[in-house]
Amino acid sequence: MNDRMTTPWGEPALSRFPEDPRDRLRAWDASDEYLLRHLAERQPPLSGAVVVVGDRWGALVTALAAHRPTQITDSWLGQEATRANLARNGVEPGTVRLLTTRDAPPERTDVLLVRVPKSLALLEDQLLRLAPSVHADTVVVGTGMVKEIHTSTLKLFERILGPTRTSLAEKKARLILCTPDPSLVRPPNPWPYRYTLPEDVGPVSGRTVVNHAGVFCADRLDIGTRFFLRHLPAGGGGRVVDLGCGNGVVGTAMALADPKAEVLFVDESFQAVASAQDTYRANDVSGHAEFRVGDGLTGVPSGSVDLVLNNPPFHSHQATTDATAWRMFTGARRTLRPGGELWVVGNRHLGHHVKLRRLFGNSEVVASDPKFVVLRAVRR
């Protein structure tokens, strides 16, 4: 949905990415608006190097483009949305510097604006990485909806940057106001985090997992993936895609089970793909692997894949939606060769079998328990 956000710097037209005319979700929320109002009313006005962390669809850097900000994001989709929104509003290329969470952070930060992420670990990692560039006069403001800001969020700002307080709530949004303390002794960055898998998860039993901050269930194996690992296909060579790979443990399991397989790991999170790459390398897997950050199977040739493995998310930030699952399933159908298979794990209540039958004309239950189900659909 292409819509206009009212800000003290004008009314930029904004959209999520990929654009979908049926999508009624906006590319900003009340917390973005609150932050921009606060900055406009602040004295003295903004100056120096402005760094924006976690700007979900580019709303903040588009509104603040005159200040030539730097955006840091973990989302490939968010970065593409930012590029599109900047172009849509006539911002010259290069005006806004676009970095990922895997890039070296700026050397100096005079204004640090933080859109609080869902993952506390990602916030911790980013604050620790940026802290050396922050000085006593740096303006630090975080923003988020009230339900996104917890005591643990404020404690992170306080522990890593300095004394922290919150604003009053407006339209269910709140600001985090932090005064940097350069004398603060910061803890070491605990990320990435490594752990050993249990002994009951198939080919990856007892193997090492590497998780960078922000990856789903970063300190342990989540129960859905554990169930999936126990019921993966036996192999048989060919081209395999770990779609929405997270830390890459599913694709690594397939590569260990079948050294002849060519495995493509793909996710829209830069942190996730870095985790998948490190997990794969940590286990000395022989075989061919490719790692790609992008929008699902976009760019993968039609009819070129033998097997797609998928644990689709059902949240986009705070919104519950099946749009991502639909895109993943339709991408799988397009890229699978005739006879190729899509294997999906998900909570039983999500009803993925209905979508698969509509797209593939078939859906078979491979395994189930009271909470999860593994489904198999064949490309006819």
N, C-alpha and C positions, 0 to 999 in steps of 0.2 A: 504494500500500500504506500503510495507516494503522497505525503502530507506535509504541511508546513508547521514548524515549531516556532512559537513566538519567543524571541529572546531580546535582550537589550541591544543586540548587534544586528537586528533584522529578523526576517522570517525565512530561514533556509528550508528548501524542499528536501525531504529526507525519505529514504526507503530502506527496508531490510534487503538482504541478499541471500539467495537469488530472489528477484522480484516476482511476486505472485499476486495478480489482481484480486484473488479470492482471500488473500491473507489480510485480516482486519487488525493484526498486531502492528503497533507503531514502532518506529525506529528510535524512540526515546521514551522516557517516562518522567514523572514528577520530580525525581531526584536530579535528573539532568537540568531541568528547568530551575530548580531551587539553587543548585550550584552556580549556574550562570547569573541568576539575579544577585546572589551574594557577591560574586566577583565584580559585577557592574557597580554595586553600591560601595564597594570597599575603597578606602583611601589609605595610602596612595594607590593610583591605578596600577594594573599589572605591568610589569616590565621584566626584561631579562629572558632567560631560557625557561620556557614553559614546557613541562613534561606531563602528558596525560596517560595514565595507566588504566587499562580495562575499559576503555571507551567502546561500548558494545557494537554500535553500528556507525560510529563516526560522527554522532550528533555534536559532541563537545568540540572536537577539533575543527569541524566545519563551521560552527558558530564562532570559534576563536581563531579562525584562519589568519586574521590580520596580525596576530601575535606570533605567527610562524612557529606553532607548537610542534613538539615531537610526540607521536603516539606510540605506545607500547602495548601490543595485544598478543594473546595466545591463540586467537581465532582467525583462521584463514578466511572464513566467511565474513567476519567482522572487518578484516582488512580490505577485502574486496568491496564491501558495502561502503567503507570510508572512501576508497578511490572513486566509486560511482557517485557518492554524495558530493564530494569535492568538485568533480567535473560538472555535475548537475547544477551546482551553484556558482560556476564560473571561476573557481579557484585555480590559479595557475599551477601546473605540475611542479613539484619541488618546494612549494610553499610550506607544506606540512611534511615533516620527515616521518616516514612509516617504518617502525621497527617491530620485530617480534620478540617474544620473551626469551628467545635463544640468542639474540644479538647482544653485543656488549652495550651496557647502558650509557647514557650521556655522561660526560666527565663533570659537568656542572649543571645543577638544577636550582633555579631561582624561584620557580613556582611549580609545586608538585600537586597535581590533581588526581585523585584516586577514585575511580568508580569501583566500589567494593565488589569483589567477585564472590561467586557462590562458594568457592574453595578457600578455606582459611589457609591451607598450605600454600596455595599460589600467592596469596597476599603476603604471607611471611617471606617467601622466596623473593618476591619483587621488592618488598621494602628493604630486605637485607642487601639486595644487589644495588639498589639506588641510594642507600644510606651514605656511602662515601661521597656522593656528589652533592649532598644536602649540606647547607651551612646554617649558621645561627639566624640569618635573615631570610631564609627560604620560607615562602608562604606555602603551608601544607594544608590542603583541604580535601577531605574524603566525602563521598556522597553515596547514598543508597536509600532504598525504601526501609521503613522502620523494621519490617520483618527480616531484613538482610543484615542489620547491624546489631551485634550482640556484645555482651561484656567482653568476650574473648577477642572480638574485633578491636575494641578500644585498647585492650591490654597489649595487643601486638604493636599498635602504633606507639604506645607509651614505652614499651620495652625496647623497641628498635630505633625510634626517632626522638621521643621526648614527651613532655606533659601533654595530655590529650583531654578534651572535653567535647560534649556534643551540643548541638543547637536544639532549639525547640522544633517540634515536628510541624511540617506544613504539607498538606495533602498526602499524609502518610509517608512523607520523605523526611530525611534527617541529614544534617551535615556533621562531619567529624572535623574538629578544629585542633590542630596539633602545633605546638611550639618546639622546633628542633633544639636539641641539647647536644652540641658537638662533643661535650666531655663524656657522653654516655658510653659505657663499655658494652658493646653489642655482643650477643652470643654468636658462635659460628653458624654458618648456614648448614642445616641438616640435610639439604637436598642436593643430589638425588638420594633416594632411600633404597637400600637393597635388602631383600629377604629371601629365604629358601622356601620353596613350595613344599606342601605336604607330600606324603608318599602314596596317595590314593587318587592321583589326577592324571593317570595315563602316561604318555611319553615324557611329559615334563615333570614327573614326580621327582622331588628332591633337587630340582634345578633352581637356578638363580633368576630372580626377577629384579629389574631396575626400574624404579618409578621416579620420574621427575615431578616436581610439585604441580598440583592441579589435576593430575590424572585420577580418574575415578577409583575410589577405594585404594589409595596410594600405600597404605601400611599393611595391607593384608589382601588375600585373594577373596573377592566378593563371591557370594554363594551362587549367583547365577552363572558366572564363568566357571566356577568349580563344577557345577552340574553339567555344563556344556563340555568341559574337558573330559569328563567320564563317558561321553556319548558321541565323540567325534567320529566321522567316517574313517574307514581303515586306510584310505589313501588310494594309490593307483596312478601316481604320476600326474603330469599335466600342470596347468596353470591354476593356482589357487589364490584367492583374494581374502585377506583378513580385513573385512570392511568395517570401519569404525574400530580400528585395531587397539585403541587404548595402549596398554603397556606391551602389546604384541605377544602375549603368552599363548593365545590360540594359534596364531600363525606359526609361532616357534614350535608348538606341539606337532603341527602338521609337517613341518620341515624335518623334525626329528624322526617322526614316524615313517616318512617317505623322502629320503635324500634326493630322489629324482624330481621331486616337485619344485616348481618355480613359484615362489610365494611373493605376492604383492601386498605390502602393508600400507593401508591408507586411512587417514583420519584428518579432520579439519583442525585439530589442535596441534600446534607446533610442539608442545610439551609431550603429547602422546606419541608422536612419530619419533621424537628423540628417545623416548622411553623404549619403544619397540626396537629401535636400532640397537640400543645398548643392551636390552634383554637378549636379542638374537646373538650379538657378539659375545656376551658373557658366557654363553653356553656352547661356544665353538661349534656351531652348526655347519655341517658341510652341505653345499647346495647353493642354489641361486636365489637371491632375495632382492627386492626393490622396495624402497621406502618413499612414500609420496604424501605430501600435505596438499589437500584439495577438497573439493566438494564431491564426496563419494566417488562414484565411478565415472564422473565426467572426464572425458579424454581417453578413456580405455576403449579400444576398438570394439565394435559390435561383434558378437559371436567369437570372441577370442579367449574365453575363460571356461574352465572345466568345473570349477567349484567355488562358490562364494560362501563364506562363513560370517555370520552377522549376529550381534547382540545390540539391536537398535535402541537408542535413547528415546525416552518419551517426554523429555523436558527440553525446552529451549529457554535457557535462563530460568525465570520463575514461571513461565507459561507451560502448562501441560498441553502437548500437541502430538498428533501422529503424523504430522507433515514430513518430519525427517525419515520416519520409517517408510512412508510411501515412496519418498525419493530413492531411498536405498533399495527397496524391493523392485521398483521400476527400472532402476539402473542395473540391478542384477539380471533381470529378465532380458534386457537389451544386450548385455555383454556376454551372457552365457551362450555357448554353442548348443545346438540341438542335442538333447540328452544330458546337458550340464545341469548341475544341481545347486540350489540355494538351501543352506541349512541355517535355521534361525533359532535362537533361544530367547525366551521372554517370560515375563509373568503371565500366568494363565489368564488373568482377567483382561489382558490387553486385546485378546481376540485376534492375534495375527493370522490365524488360520483363515479367517474370513477374507482378509486382504489378499493372501496368497492364492486362494481359490479364484478370486476375481481376476487376478493378474495371470496366473499360470494355468488355471483350470484344474488344479489338483493341489492337495496338501495332505501330508501323511504325518502322523505322530510317531516320532522315533523313540522318545522317552518322555516320561512325565512323573512328577511328584506333586504333593499338595500345592506347591507354590509355582513351580516352573514347568515349562514344556519345551521340548526340542522338536521342531517341525522341519520337514523336508519337502521341497517343491521341485519338480523336474520341468525343465524347458522342453516343450514338445516341438 
